[in-house]
Each structure stands twice: as structure tokens, then as C-alpha cells.
Amino acid sequence: MRSHLRFTKQVLCWSLLLLVTGRLPAQMMHNTVSSTQQIREPFVTHMPGKVIYHLYITDTTVNYTGKIRPAIAINGTIPAPQLDFTEGDSAVIYVHNLMHMETSIHWHGLIVPNDQDGVPYLTTAPIKGHTTHIFRFRLVQNGTYWYHSHTMLQEQSGMYGALIIHPVGGTKEKTETLLLSDWTDENPHQVERSLHFATDWYGIRKKATQDYTQAIREGKLGIKLKNEWKRMLAMDVSDVYYDKLLTNGHPVDSGHASKYQPGDTIRLRIINGSASTYFWIQFSGGKMMVVASDGKDVTPVVVDRFIVGVSETYDVKLVLPGHGRYELLATSEDRTNHTSFWLGKGPAYPATVPGRLKYFAGMKMMNDMTTGSGKMTDMGMNMSLQQMDMNTVMYPEIADSGQQITTLNYAMLSAPEKTTLPAGPVRELRFELTGNMSRYVWTMDNKTISESDKILIRRGENIRIILTNNSMMRHPMHLHGHFFRVLNGQGDYAPMKTVLDIMPMETDTLEFHASEKSGDWYFHCHILYHMMAGMGKIFSYENSEPNPQIPDPKKAIRRVYRDDRRFYFGADIGLESNSSDGEIRLANTRYLLQAEWRAGYTQERGYETEAHLGRFIGRQQFLMPYIGWDFRYRPGHGNEKNLFGQANTKDKRSALCLGVQYTLPMLLKADARIDTDGQVRLQIGREDIPVSSRLRLNFFWNTDKEYMTGLRYIATKYLSLSTHYDSDMGYGAGITITY
């Protein structure tokens, strides 16, 4: 109790200090966090052949941007402390959950018994609030790995750390671990909710809206029109705007190792522990030698730069070229931010920060590679292994200068020893990575995890998986509990990995030996918000033994499936001088319940409301049949006739209706319905037309001779200045609240 009181008093003092001085004490900046509980056991205990760790998980607060924000820490720090082992050690890890909510820890890339893998309700019991869970497993590998929560969005809030397994009798090397991550001041659940309603707020923050004004200014109007004719949203490279990118919990360039001298060779263990950010890596001191990926050694490859996919790890060796400080720069793929680590001592030699992406060049390529139905053309089917990066046309350092930059791709990786699989029957599986940005649905073969059956495999089989990415986003696909070979033309020396980044329009092949005895093993996209939306499969060994951590498998799997079945609430509420217009929505992967209204402030103008319950059909979800109702009251209007000559009573009307909505080219939404009074109505309209970055146009027209047009200026994520003219309500101006 005293520790909680101390923590509360400390937060109050910090808040007062922030109000008075605008600053926080040094210990609250960056990655040092306040803990609600003191650690009662030694962090690590080494015994012959055994290493014991105690990890304490707490709610906390951090300040990366001048604002105090909630987070989750392990042993008082973000990232969590690095765990070090030697291959062959037996690990005993006590995880003390001091929070009120449940949590979990997954040992990413480690070969562990199924019940130690750490996926709650699938392989391992969830760690309930104020309980302790003990993990026990033997380290059967070496290399660079990491650990993180597999519960909801906790990873985004700080629950991740490095895990290094040293080889037995390994040589002494100068090494640094660089754990890269992303941070948003926004509640991750609000980020997730916003993504499902295709808000353009993150595009505005990134200056990447590709609006009509920008298209005209850059002479790209034709490209923009063709893009919307194919019913595609603006080009997007990364879903989320992040306030900070971090290296070992530090923003920008605060990380520094001054102990190194000119000529030193340094091994960097680079871990992408972000929720959804890809990082381009470059070194101001020259080229880099890639020596390992996902913990497994590769034949050294010398490159100028490489990209680290979400959850991937790479080991590289650098040589400090001379006296001075040299920058290891990690830039987000969307070029909105960067973080870095400095090596050496003396004058600074910074790396060149990559320039802004040429979005319309990317949009043109996207137009050429997709059909109007959203499927890829033959041009897109021939790409693989990151060899033809469709985003290259957007990189100004290449597109403008034409300079040759050696960039790592998977075809360049080979194992130093043969990796051929043991003899066994080969089973080939094909999966298509599918989804759409407009509703933020991410699937495999147009099915979420909860809509898919488990894929039964047998011990001793060799499973070959052919993955085709028929979406416009990268997907880092991660397989739990197994290494796989990437079939990249290296024959017997194909590299071994646990994560494969599959670029848009690529087809890649991997294979693994079904070496485990039993259990369910996750295979999923490691972009956190894609995984939570349902992009993944579950491999399940036939005749698996009961898992003692999952006493009720049927009940547990329903908890796993719950993640991608959740409904999200959204609303647009207009408060203008003539009326209140608005819409509320409750939606999940397949279903939408929407209710809209137009209400005047006088009895003469009256009000009307409609509601629809519909189900989206097809991979792109362009089609939605629905049922609903229509109720309106507007005295004094009497009988009017619609465009079909049918009488339309506006004084007072209530009716059920049956209809269908369909997304047309140019992202126009068509709506056709018939109600129980026999009234037929056709309607067409569009919302959120990007006139400029923040100025948006809305309109609709229907055969009841109703129409509306309006403008909205986006001031903040939730507030806009708005004005519109409505055929029934007249002209008005005010504000619109968007949630």
C-alpha cells in the first residue's frame, strides 16, 4: 500500500511540475519509467546449467513527447531488460503480473515446448492479474531473439525486450544490442478503432494524403483519378502515425556508445520490436556486413542498407572508419521519422536522412499492377524475395539521382551449412494474403483466423507453403515454434528464418519440417494491428497430447477467435445552424450496423432517421446487402412524387426496407432499396473527398429528389469545421465531431 501511495504522490508532483515549468524531471524522460511495485527478488540468478529470471510487469507512465502517457513496463523499464543465456542453459523465468489485467509473454523465435510458447489460450495459460507464471525450457539454439506480450495491444504499450543466446565457447566480440520500436501517445485501442473506419488523420499527420490539390499541383491528376476509378484509397506505406521511434527506449539520437576506437569491428544485434514500423538501416561510416538473420547465421553479405521487417532480427558487423562519432540510422519506411545510435567519440558524422516519398509515383505503379476489382495483374505475379521493390520508384535517393545502392534482399541470403529438410512426405499449401484498407480487414484466403479451420499436420511431414500477397501492404509472416527454409535459389543452402516479409504483389515459398510432437502453432502477420484483425492461420499436430495449460480447449479457442470478431464503434455528429446530421456505426470484419439522422431545430423542418444492418460480401467488400427501417416526420410537406412517379409521404412515414449498397468506381457509394410501402429509392453519394489535405467534400443525391452537399475542414482527429446545404433542411454551418 505504501508503494502505491508513493507512486500516486510522485505522479501528482510530476503533474504539478509540468504545469508550472512545462518540464518533467530527468528520470521521467525517455525510457525510465515509474514502477508501482518494488522488485522483491534478484533480477537474475546464475546456477550451473540454469539461469533464473524474475520479471515484474506493472502499469506505469512515460513521457517521450512532453506529455505523460500510460504504458506497461517490465522491471521498471521500457524496453524490458535484456535476457542473456548460453546455448544449453535451462531457463526458469518467473513472470509476476502486478497489473489488474491479464498478460502473456511469447519467446519470439525460440524453439520451446508447445505449452511454453506463450500465446494465451492457444498454447499457454494467460497470466492473470496479481499472479505469477513460471516458464521452464532449455535453450537449444543461439542468436538474437526477443520477447513480447501476445495479449491484445500490450506490445504497443511497452511490453517487449531483447533475448540473446550466446554460443558455447563463443569468441569475445564487441557487441551492441539495438532494439528498435515505435511509440504513439494515443491509446493503442483508439488507434485500432480508427484504422477500422479508414480515418485519414494519420495521413494528414504524415503529410501523405495525396489529395486533389496536391495532385493538380504536381501534375498527377490523371494518376489520382485512375486510382479512385479502380476504387482504391490513397497510397499508404505505413498504417499508423507514430510520435516517436525508439532505439533501446530512447527517441531520435540519444543512444551513444563512445567506448569504441577507430578500426574496431562491432557486432550489432538489431531487433525490430515495433508494433507496425519497418526500418531502413544505414551507417554513416560505410558499408555493413550482414552475418545473421532471425538468430541464424548467414554467409556474410556486404550492403549499403537493408530493411528490417516488423519482428525480424539482423546481426551486422561494422568497422569504425576513423576518429569521430558515426551514426547508425533507422528510418521508418514511410520516411516520417527516424531513430539512431552513435558509435565512437569525437566529431559527429551523421547519416543522410532519406527524403520524402514520391507517393504519386507509387500510386501510378499500383494502378498498373491492379485491376478494377482489386486483384493483381500478371505483372505483379512474377515478383519475389524483395528483389523488385515496387516502392523503389518512390525513393528520391534512387529515382532522382540514379545512384547505385546495394540493398539487401532475401535472394542474397544463404546459409553457411546445408539446410535441407529431413526425408519425409511433402505437403504443399497455398495461401493468399488478402485484405483492404477501407475497412481494415486483413485475412488469408479472405478468411480471418476465427473463420478458418485449423490446418492439421503430421509429425515428420515437410510442409511447403506458397504465399501470394494480393494486397497493397507488406506482411511480415511469423511462424511460431519452427524455423523454415526460404526457397530463394540457394539450393541446399537456403537461409533459415522465422519471419518472412512478403511485399505487395509478391509470391514467396517457404518450407519447414514438422518436428514437434503435438500442439497448436500460430502462423500470423506480425504487424500487430493486422494480426488482431485476423491475418493468420493455426497449424495443429494431429493426435496432439492434452495441453495441461489449456484444460478446456473448446472454451480457450473461443477466446482466441474473439480477437478478430470484435465490433468497433464510430460516429460522425454534425451540429450546425440549420440541423444536426449524423451517423453512428458498429462494425466488425463482416457486419455493419449503421444509423443516420437529419434533425431540424424547428417543427417545420422535422426529422428523419434510417438504420441498416448489413453483411459485406467479397474480398474487397464492395457489396453489402442490408435490412433496415426508415422513419421520418416533417409536417406540411404532404405527398410528393419521387423520380419514378411514386407518392412519397414525408409528413409521417415509417417502413421497413431491404436494400444493397455497392462501391462504384471513383469510390462512389450506390444504394438501392425497396420498402414495405413499395417505395423504390436509388441513391448515390460519396463522403470525405480529399479536396486538400484537410478540406473534404461530401454529397449525395437520390430519386426521392433529396440532395446534400457540404464541406468539412479537419481541425483535429475528432473535430472539424463544417458547412452544408440540404434540400430539406437548408443551409447551415457549425462543427462536426468524428469518433
VEXBA-990751 format. One line per 4 residues: number of its first residue (from 1); their letters; for each residue x, y, z of C-alpha. Coordinates in steps of 0.05 Angstrom, whole numbers, plus 5000, padded with zeros to 4 digits. Layout:
N
NUM) A) X,Y,Z | ...
end
This chain:
739
1) MRSH) 5000,5000,5000 | 5057,5048,5017 | 5088,5037,4949 | 5022,5055,4915
5) LRFT) 5017,5118,4956 | 5089,5137,4939 | 5074,5126,4866 | 5010,5168,4868
9) KQVL) 5046,5224,4905 | 5102,5222,4854 | 5055,5227,4795 | 5019,5287,4828
13) CWSL) 5086,5321,4839 | 5106,5309,4766 | 5039,5336,4742 | 5047,5399,4784
17) LLLV) 5118,5408,4759 | 5095,5401,4687 | 5041,5453,4696 | 5088,5504,4729
21) TGRL) 5152,5494,4689 | 5130,5457,4627 | 5183,5405,4641 | 5190,5338,4676
25) PAQM) 5247,5312,4719 | 5302,5277,4680 | 5284,5209,4707 | 5216,5213,4673
29) MHNT) 5244,5227,4604 | 5253,5173,4552 | 5256,5101,4575 | 5260,5106,4651
33) VSST) 5191,5093,4680 | 5160,5095,4748 | 5141,5028,4779 | 5083,5016,4825
37) QQIR) 5118,4958,4859 | 5189,4947,4882 | 5224,4884,4857 | 5228,4835,4914
41) EPFV) 5273,4782,4883 | 5341,4785,4847 | 5331,4801,4774 | 5375,4743,4752
45) THMP) 5408,4684,4787 | 5460,4641,4753 | 5468,4569,4774 | 5507,4512,4740
49) GKVI) 5468,4499,4676 | 5409,4541,4698 | 5391,4615,4693 | 5333,4642,4735
53) YHLY) 5300,4709,4718 | 5245,4747,4754 | 5204,4794,4711 | 5155,4843,4743
57) ITDT) 5101,4872,4698 | 5070,4938,4720 | 5026,4993,4695 | 5067,5057,4692
61) TVNY) 5073,5125,4658 | 5124,5152,4608 | 5139,5218,4575 | 5170,5216,4505
65) TGKI) 5136,5279,4478 | 5125,5326,4537 | 5060,5291,4555 | 5052,5238,4609
69) RPAI) 5022,5176,4579 | 5004,5107,4607 | 5049,5048,4589 | 5069,4979,4612
73) AING) 5139,4965,4639 | 5177,4903,4658 | 5224,4912,4718 | 5213,4987,4713
77) TIPA) 5240,4998,4642 | 5217,5004,4570 | 5242,4964,4535 | 5243,4906,4583
81) PQLD) 5311,4883,4608 | 5354,4842,4562 | 5355,4768,4579 | 5422,4733,4567
85) FTEG) 5432,4658,4563 | 5483,4609,4537 | 5461,4554,4490 | 5445,4492,4531
89) DSAV) 5422,4532,4592 | 5357,4513,4626 | 5316,4576,4634 | 5269,4587,4692
93) IYVH) 5231,4653,4685 | 5183,4678,4738 | 5134,4727,4707 | 5100,4768,4762
97) NLMH) 5039,4804,4736 | 5027,4863,4782 | 4973,4892,4738 | 4898,4884,4745
101) METS) 4891,4856,4674 | 4917,4791,4646 | 4980,4788,4604 | 5027,4739,4569
105) IHWH) 5098,4732,4542 | 5118,4699,4477 | 5191,4679,4466 | 5197,4702,4394
109) GLIV) 5238,4655,4350 | 5255,4606,4406 | 5245,4531,4397 | 5208,4514,4461
113) PNDQ) 5156,4462,4483 | 5087,4480,4458 | 5059,4497,4527 | 5117,4547,4538
117) DGVP) 5106,4586,4473 | 5066,4640,4508 | 5005,4651,4465 | 4948,4658,4515
121) YLTT) 4890,4609,4508 | 4925,4574,4449 | 4989,4545,4478 | 4997,4575,4548
125) APIK) 4951,4596,4604 | 4942,4672,4607 | 4977,4705,4666 | 4920,4734,4706
129) GHTT) 4927,4798,4745 | 4967,4794,4810 | 4991,4723,4796 | 5058,4692,4778
133) HIFR) 5071,4645,4720 | 5134,4603,4714 | 5164,4587,4645 | 5214,4529,4641
137) FRLV) 5251,4510,4578 | 5320,4492,4553 | 5357,4537,4503 | 5371,4493,4442
141) QNGT) 5398,4548,4397 | 5438,4612,4397 | 5429,4681,4366 | 5390,4745,4371
145) YWYH) 5317,4740,4392 | 5266,4778,4433 | 5204,4770,4476 | 5138,4808,4479
149) SHTM) 5067,4805,4502 | 5018,4767,4458 | 4957,4796,4494 | 4915,4847,4456
153) LQEQ) 4956,4911,4442 | 5003,4908,4502 | 5065,4903,4458 | 5050,4973,4432
157) SGMY) 5049,5000,4503 | 5120,4976,4521 | 5119,4901,4533 | 5179,4878,4493
161) GALI) 5252,4862,4507 | 5315,4831,4476 | 5335,4759,4488 | 5406,4739,4470
165) IHPV) 5431,4667,4469 | 5507,4663,4467 | 5541,4603,4434 | 5581,4556,4478
169) GGTK) 5653,4578,4479 | 5637,4637,4433 | 5692,4686,4417 | 5695,4753,4451
173) EKTE) 5665,4806,4406 | 5649,4879,4415 | 5573,4877,4412 | 5514,4924,4419
177) TLLL) 5440,4906,4421 | 5395,4956,4386 | 5321,4944,4399 | 5280,4988,4352
181) SDWT) 5208,5004,4368 | 5152,5055,4356 | 5112,5097,4404 | 5046,5133,4399
185) DENP) 5017,5179,4452 | 4949,5155,4430 | 4914,5097,4466 | 4930,5037,4422
189) HQVE) 4857,5015,4425 | 4837,5082,4395 | 4889,5072,4341 | 4860,5004,4325
193) RSLH) 4788,5030,4326 | 4807,5088,4280 | 4840,5043,4230 | 4776,5003,4222
197) FATD) 4739,5065,4200 | 4793,5089,4150 | 4805,5155,4183 | 4853,5198,4142
201) WYGI) 4880,5231,4205 | 4945,5191,4204 | 4956,5211,4131 | 4946,5283,4150
205) RKKA) 4997,5277,4206 | 5046,5245,4158 | 5032,5296,4102 | 5014,5238,4057
209) TQDY) 4941,5248,4038 | 4952,5251,3962 | 4894,5299,3956 | 4867,5332,3894
213) TQAI) 4901,5398,3906 | 4968,5363,3913 | 4955,5321,3851 | 4939,5383,3809
217) REGK) 5000,5420,3837 | 5046,5362,3818 | 5013,5348,3751 | 4988,5280,3774
221) LGIK) 4913,5289,3769 | 4906,5233,3718 | 4941,5185,3765 | 4896,5205,3822
225) LKNE) 4833,5197,3781 | 4855,5128,3755 | 4870,5107,3826 | 4800,5125,3850
229) WKRM) 4768,5096,3787 | 4798,5030,3809 | 4765,5041,3876 | 4830,5047,3915
233) LAMD) 4846,5094,3972 | 4909,5137,3971 | 4976,5102,3971 | 4997,5083,4042
237) VSDV) 5063,5054,4064 | 5050,5050,4138 | 4983,5049,4173 | 4998,5089,4236
241) YYDK) 5029,5157,4251 | 5079,5149,4308 | 5100,5206,4354 | 5169,5175,4366
245) LLTN) 5213,5120,4341 | 5259,5090,4394 | 5326,5056,4399 | 5331,5018,4465
249) GHPV) 5275,5062,4491 | 5309,5127,4471 | 5280,5174,4418 | 5319,5204,4360
253) DSGH) 5394,5202,4372 | 5404,5198,4447 | 5435,5129,4445 | 5511,5131,4443
257) ASKY) 5569,5084,4454 | 5633,5125,4460 | 5679,5069,4481 | 5697,5047,4411
261) QPGD) 5761,5066,4375 | 5779,5074,4301 | 5787,5006,4268 | 5742,4970,4318
265) TIRL) 5696,4917,4290 | 5629,4918,4324 | 5573,4867,4320 | 5504,4900,4324
269) RIIN) 5445,4857,4342 | 5387,4895,4310 | 5316,4875,4332 | 5253,4905,4303
273) GSAS) 5208,4904,4365 | 5158,4953,4336 | 5083,4943,4330 | 5079,4962,4257
277) TYFW) 5141,5001,4233 | 5192,4976,4182 | 5261,5007,4190 | 5312,5023,4136
281) IQFS) 5382,5015,4166 | 5444,5053,4142 | 5511,5071,4172 | 5547,5137,4162
285) GGKM) 5615,5102,4169 | 5606,5059,4106 | 5580,4991,4087 | 5552,4938,4133
289) MVVA) 5563,4863,4133 | 5500,4823,4148 | 5521,4759,4185 | 5456,4732,4215
293) SDGK) 5380,4738,4207 | 5327,4716,4257 | 5382,4686,4300 | 5412,4641,4246
297) DVTP) 5480,4654,4215 | 5483,4671,4141 | 5542,4675,4094 | 5566,4747,4103
301) VVVD) 5535,4797,4054 | 5562,4868,4047 | 5508,4921,4034 | 5496,4996,4037
305) RFIV) 5428,4989,4070 | 5374,4939,4087 | 5303,4939,4114 | 5284,4904,4178
309) GVSE) 5213,4878,4176 | 5168,4881,4237 | 5194,4828,4286 | 5255,4809,4245
313) TYDV) 5326,4809,4274 | 5391,4820,4237 | 5463,4816,4262 | 5512,4862,4225
317) KLVL) 5585,4877,4232 | 5613,4948,4224 | 5683,4976,4224 | 5691,5044,4256
321) PGHG) 5728,5081,4200 | 5764,5135,4239 | 5763,5185,4296 | 5693,5211,4308
325) RYEL) 5621,5192,4322 | 5586,5153,4267 | 5511,5145,4262 | 5472,5080,4254
329) LATS) 5407,5110,4227 | 5340,5073,4228 | 5287,5108,4186 | 5214,5087,4182
333) EDRT) 5193,5062,4114 | 5143,5119,4106 | 5200,5169,4120 | 5161,5206,4174
337) NHTS) 5212,5195,4230 | 5277,5163,4249 | 5318,5140,4308 | 5392,5127,4313
341) FWLG) 5451,5102,4353 | 5521,5134,4352 | 5586,5095,4355 | 5654,5126,4372
345) KGPA) 5678,5191,4402 | 5695,5258,4370 | 5664,5300,4314 | 5596,5275,4291
349) YPAT) 5588,5244,4222 | 5513,5237,4212 | 5480,5193,4161 | 5437,5224,4106
353) VPGR) 5364,5221,4125 | 5324,5193,4066 | 5279,5243,4032 | 5203,5245,4028
357) LKYF) 5170,5190,3989 | 5144,5205,3919 | 5074,5179,3932 | 5044,5192,3864
361) AGMK) 5099,5150,3831 | 5079,5094,3877 | 5005,5106,3862 | 5020,5100,3787
365) MMND) 5055,5034,3796 | 4998,5009,3839 | 4949,5030,3784 | 4989,4990,3733
369) MTTG) 4992,4928,3776 | 4920,4920,3797 | 4853,4911,3763 | 4789,4949,3778
373) SGKM) 4768,4893,3824 | 4830,4900,3867 | 4866,4837,3843 | 4937,4839,3817
377) TDMG) 4955,4834,3743 | 5005,4785,3713 | 5059,4837,3723 | 5051,4831,3798
381) MNMS) 5054,4755,3799 | 5127,4749,3779 | 5158,4785,3839 | 5190,4750,3899
385) LQQM) 5241,4755,3955 | 5243,4832,3958 | 5281,4833,3892 | 5232,4880,3857
389) DMNT) 5213,4932,3909 | 5153,4968,3880 | 5167,5024,3928 | 5235,5039,3895
393) VMYP) 5200,5087,3848 | 5182,5128,3909 | 5252,5133,3938 | 5282,5200,3917
397) EIAD) 5353,5178,3932 | 5345,5128,3875 | 5292,5158,3830 | 5324,5227,3827
401) SGQQ) 5398,5212,3829 | 5400,5145,3796 | 5456,5124,3843 | 5470,5051,3854
405) ITTL) 5456,5029,3925 | 5468,4958,3946 | 5405,4938,3982 | 5396,4872,4017
409) NYAM) 5342,4825,3993 | 5325,4753,4012 | 5355,4725,3948 | 5423,4747,3973
413) LSAP) 5419,4706,4037 | 5450,4637,4042 | 5464,4591,4100 | 5536,4573,4116
417) EKTT) 5516,4499,4122 | 5466,4455,4087 | 5394,4465,4109 | 5359,4411,4070
421) LPAG) 5300,4382,4108 | 5299,4311,4134 | 5268,4259,4089 | 5193,4256,4093
425) PVRE) 5128,4265,4055 | 5119,4335,4025 | 5053,4371,4032 | 5043,4436,3993
429) LRFE) 4997,4490,4018 | 4979,4555,3982 | 4954,4617,4017 | 4934,4684,3990
433) LTGN) 4945,4745,4035 | 4883,4788,4027 | 4850,4849,4056 | 4830,4920,4044
437) MSRY) 4848,4987,4076 | 4779,5019,4072 | 4752,4974,4128 | 4818,4949,4154
441) VWTM) 4804,4876,4143 | 4865,4830,4138 | 4856,4758,4120 | 4886,4696,4088
445) DNKT) 4844,4668,4031 | 4792,4720,4051 | 4783,4687,4119 | 4804,4712,4188
449) ISES) 4833,4664,4239 | 4765,4655,4271 | 4734,4638,4204 | 4786,4586,4187
453) DKIL) 4794,4514,4208 | 4859,4493,4240 | 4908,4463,4189 | 4924,4393,4211
457) IRRG) 4996,4370,4201 | 5032,4306,4220 | 5099,4298,4254 | 5152,4281,4203
461) ENIR) 5119,4317,4145 | 5155,4371,4105 | 5106,4428,4097 | 5116,4474,4037
465) IILT) 5078,4539,4038 | 5069,4584,3977 | 5046,4653,3997 | 5019,4705,3949
469) NNSM) 5009,4775,3975 | 4948,4802,3938 | 4944,4865,3980 | 4978,4932,3977
473) MRHP) 5013,4926,4045 | 5075,4887,4066 | 5063,4829,4113 | 5118,4800,4158
477) MHLH) 5093,4729,4167 | 5119,4694,4231 | 5116,4620,4246 | 5118,4600,4320
481) GHFF) 5159,4542,4345 | 5195,4525,4279 | 5249,4551,4233 | 5232,4549,4159
485) RVLN) 5275,4550,4096 | 5264,4607,4048 | 5268,4577,3978 | 5309,4633,3945
489) GQGD) 5352,4598,3893 | 5407,4579,3941 | 5391,4505,3936 | 5416,4464,3995
493) YAPM) 5439,4529,4029 | 5372,4564,4033 | 5371,4610,4093 | 5332,4592,4156
497) KTVL) 5285,4644,4185 | 5223,4650,4229 | 5197,4714,4196 | 5187,4727,4122
501) DIMP) 5170,4797,4097 | 5125,4789,4037 | 5119,4852,3996 | 5057,4874,3957
505) METD) 5045,4831,3896 | 5099,4780,3914 | 5096,4705,3915 | 5146,4670,3962
509) TLEF) 5157,4598,3982 | 5180,4571,4049 | 5183,4501,4078 | 5192,4471,4147
513) HASE) 5198,4403,4178 | 5141,4384,4225 | 5187,4366,4281 | 5144,4377,4342
517) KSGD) 5104,4323,4377 | 5039,4360,4387 | 5005,4426,4397 | 4976,4486,4361
521) WYFH) 5025,4534,4330 | 5009,4604,4307 | 5028,4630,4237 | 5009,4703,4230
525) CHIL) 5026,4772,4205 | 5068,4807,4258 | 5042,4876,4244 | 5004,4880,4309
529) YHMM) 4940,4912,4282 | 4938,4863,4223 | 4944,4803,4270 | 4889,4830,4314
533) AGMG) 4845,4839,4252 | 4852,4764,4237 | 4910,4753,4189 | 4937,4685,4206
537) KIFS) 4928,4610,4210 | 4937,4557,4263 | 4978,4494,4248 | 4956,4437,4292
541) YENS) 4991,4370,4300 | 4945,4310,4291 | 4933,4268,4353 | 4963,4321,4399
545) EPNP) 4970,4305,4471 | 4928,4345,4520 | 4959,4411,4539 | 4958,4418,4616
549) QIPD) 4957,4494,4609 | 4893,4492,4567 | 4845,4448,4608 | 4784,4468,4567
553) PKKA) 4808,4473,4494 | 4739,4489,4465 | 4729,4547,4512 | 4800,4571,4502
557) IRRV) 4797,4572,4426 | 4735,4615,4430 | 4777,4666,4468 | 4830,4664,4413
561) YRDD) 4776,4674,4360 | 4746,4732,4398 | 4802,4779,4377 | 4781,4787,4304
565) RRFY) 4706,4782,4318 | 4703,4846,4359 | 4658,4904,4340 | 4683,4976,4336
569) FGAD) 4642,5038,4348 | 4647,5101,4305 | 4606,5164,4296 | 4600,5229,4257
573) IGLE) 4557,5281,4293 | 4544,5347,4257 | 4520,5406,4299 | 4504,5462,4251
577) SNSS) 4459,5523,4250 | 4404,5490,4209 | 4403,5419,4236 | 4441,5362,4266
581) DGEI) 4462,5310,4215 | 4500,5248,4235 | 4514,5174,4233 | 4535,5122,4284
585) RLAN) 4566,5056,4264 | 4580,4989,4298 | 4622,4945,4253 | 4667,4883,4253
589) TRYL) 4700,4843,4199 | 4636,4825,4162 | 4577,4862,4192 | 4556,4935,4197
593) LQAE) 4500,4966,4238 | 4492,5039,4219 | 4440,5091,4238 | 4437,5161,4209
597) WRAG) 4394,5221,4221 | 4376,5291,4198 | 4341,5332,4251 | 4319,5404,4244
601) YTQE) 4314,5452,4303 | 4242,5472,4285 | 4178,5431,4279 | 4173,5454,4207
605) RGYE) 4238,5421,4187 | 4222,5358,4226 | 4269,5299,4227 | 4284,5233,4193
609) TEAH) 4325,5172,4211 | 4348,5108,4176 | 4382,5046,4202 | 4414,4987,4166
613) LGRF) 4442,4921,4187 | 4484,4892,4131 | 4537,4840,4115 | 4596,4854,4070
617) IGRQ) 4607,4806,4012 | 4671,4791,3975 | 4745,4801,3988 | 4744,4876,3975
621) QFLM) 4676,4882,4010 | 4647,4927,3955 | 4578,4896,3964 | 4533,4899,4026
625) PYIG) 4462,4873,4026 | 4422,4900,4084 | 4355,4904,4121 | 4332,4966,4157
629) WDFR) 4279,5017,4172 | 4262,5088,4152 | 4224,5136,4197 | 4211,5209,4182
633) YRPG) 4166,5265,4207 | 4162,5332,4170 | 4093,5366,4176 | 4068,5409,4119
637) HGNE) 4102,5373,4062 | 4044,5329,4042 | 4051,5279,3986 | 4110,5286,3938
641) KNLF) 4128,5242,3880 | 4195,5210,3870 | 4232,5203,3804 | 4191,5140,3789
645) GQAN) 4124,5176,3800 | 4111,5141,3866 | 4078,5182,3921 | 4126,5197,3977
649) TKDK) 4093,5217,4043 | 4141,5260,4082 | 4091,5284,4135 | 4099,5219,4172
653) RSAL) 4127,5154,4147 | 4154,5090,4178 | 4173,5030,4137 | 4220,4971,4136
657) CLGV) 4266,4965,4077 | 4310,4915,4040 | 4369,4941,4001 | 4440,4935,3977
661) QYTL) 4499,4982,3978 | 4555,4977,3927 | 4621,5015,3918 | 4627,5041,3847
665) PMLL) 4688,5068,3811 | 4712,5135,3839 | 4693,5107,3908 | 4620,5127,3897
669) KADA) 4572,5091,3942 | 4508,5068,3907 | 4448,5047,3948 | 4385,5013,3920
673) RIDT) 4326,4993,3965 | 4252,4978,3968 | 4210,4988,4030 | 4146,4955,4056
677) DGQV) 4105,5012,4026 | 4130,4992,3957 | 4174,5054,3951 | 4237,5046,3910
681) RLQI) 4296,5091,3922 | 4363,5096,3888 | 4418,5138,3919 | 4489,5156,3901
685) GRED) 4540,5195,3941 | 4609,5199,3970 | 4640,5223,4034 | 4709,5250,4050
689) IPVS) 4732,5271,3981 | 4802,5299,3993 | 4799,5368,3961 | 4861,5385,4001
693) SRLR) 4898,5354,4059 | 4846,5378,4110 | 4787,5402,4066 | 4737,5347,4050
697) LNFF) 4675,5347,4005 | 4612,5305,4017 | 4550,5297,3974 | 4491,5253,3959
701) WNTD) 4430,5252,3913 | 4371,5204,3909 | 4309,5190,3869 | 4265,5219,3925
705) KEYM) 4294,5285,3899 | 4334,5295,3962 | 4405,5320,3957 | 4461,5348,4000
709) TGLR) 4530,5377,3990 | 4578,5400,4043 | 4650,5416,4063 | 4689,5397,4124
713) YIAT) 4755,5426,4148 | 4791,5376,4193 | 4820,5413,4253 | 4837,5354,4298
717) KYLS) 4826,5280,4296 | 4758,5288,4329 | 4735,5359,4309 | 4721,5392,4242
721) LSTH) 4691,5458,4220 | 4634,5442,4173 | 4581,5472,4128 | 4530,5441,4082
725) YDSD) 4465,5452,4042 | 4409,5402,4049 | 4348,5402,4004 | 4302,5392,4064
729) MGYG) 4340,5429,4119 | 4370,5486,4081 | 4439,5517,4092 | 4478,5512,4157
733) AGIT) 4548,5517,4187 | 4579,5493,4251 | 4622,5435,4274 | 4626,5360,4263
737) ITY) 4650,5313,4316 | 4683,5250,4288 | 4696,5190,4331
end
